Amino acid sequence: MTDFVEQCRREWTRLGVPDPLAEEMATDLASDLREAEADGVSAEELLGSSAFDPRSFAASWAAERGVIPEPPRRNARRRPLALLVFTGVAAFALIVSALLLLTGKPTVSLVRSSRAVRPHFVPAPPGAVLPPGPTRHVLVASTSAAAPVEWILLLLAIVALGFAAWLWSSWGRARPSAPA
């Protein structure tokens, strides 16, 4: 029996695989390795990268057969943490951009003037009398250069929150369900 099969057998014993089942799996593995060798196929070609890690190979094979529970994924905890941070940043950006838009400019005012308006909308010097003229309505627009940036930030935050919602829903579907 090869060293690889013996290491797998020890791992199955450590994992609590019943002895008859571990013996059957070891016999199957040894048979497959002998057949591959007879056909000129190396263990690395047959098993891939698992040929260099008999413990993980044995654990994954036992889990696939349903003998032991599926080993936990190593990055299973990182993904929700990353999604949580991403969602928090997107929500923060949404709140900040909404507050900036609600409390800041742009503003538009309509001013009614009963005096003639000087050309180029230059204010009259103090004490100057303007000649009488028609009443005019002047639209005074005061805008902020930050307003377009705030709208873009708001739009990006909404898109990011939508993307985060999609990631959360797909992550929930991708997780294995708990045994009943």
Beta strands, then each sheet from edge to edge (+ up, - down):
strand 1: 107-113
strand 2: 136-142
sheet 1: 1+ 2-
end
